[in-house]
Amino acid sequence: MTVTLRDIAKALNLSISTISKALNDSHEIGSETKQKVLDYAKKHHYSPNRMAKGLKEGKSRSIGVVVCSLDNNVIAQMLDGIHKASNDKSYQIIIMQSKESEKLETACIELLYAGGVDGILISPAYETINFSYLNSLQASGLPIVLFDRLIDQVTTHKVGADNFKGAYDATMHLIHNGYKNIAHLNTNTILSIATDRLNGYKRALEDSGIKYRPELLRSCNYTDANKLNEDLEQAIKYYMSLTDKPDAIFTATDQISTRCLVLLNKLGYKIPDDVALIGFTNTELADAMNPALSTVHQPAFEIGQLAAEKLISLIERKNLDDGYETIMLPTNIKVRASSQPHSH
């Protein structure tokens, strides 16, 4: 039975990050605590394997990638970009999925760390609130770069899409096409990706002199596919039961956008006559949908590629003193039939 950092933390009633720092001989931990941790680790044969410490401190030339899920167009395209950048510099990538769970995410990171990766690229799970484990690994010298979903709790290079501008442009597109009652479907999360998209939507309404109506904002549970479908169906039925019902919907994520179109069709609504639709999604099937779906397209491949390049430059300690950058790449609107100008 192998002993993990978490086991030691539990046994000694200390945090995982304290154990990690003690084992890495961090100056932040007192000598008494350090000794206690080392003794316990030794007695229970804890080996911070790290591939036999990177075959004695050489590099393993591998990068860990943690994403929420693989069944997502945007993520798949980002992984292609990561693969391209890693391949060009002869690094291999190890991909793990968190399934939007904080617990699974920590387990993924622990495994990658123990397996001796040179650095980690991560797009955090919706559930994750506590980033102390990532921070402690980073403090112990493991390079970490965030991509797609960016958070303030970790200071490092971050690469994502300009979600505020994407949402602003999508909402403006609907307004210019004559839509006034625009609903917004988002996810129930504190991640900036959701708040940026909400704020872009609100700003577009404000700039156009349209009053923001809180009842037109609904959020869906994103962690479970069945729950997502239920939430979406309820949200659409609720919207359509309003006296002043929406004439357009702006959707904030890949899964919500495509499922919303399917559900509107299923419930017998004509798009865009009854309700127009535009949403964030990189699906290549947007043209084949009924009707063809207007989308906010993210530069997913470029995000992955740039994030991996940033991580590799940290691993190879190229430009350490430049400070960290947050890079937001522009999205673009692809106009199709689902958001044609308002006819009535």
Disulfide bonds with the S-S distance in Angstrom:
none
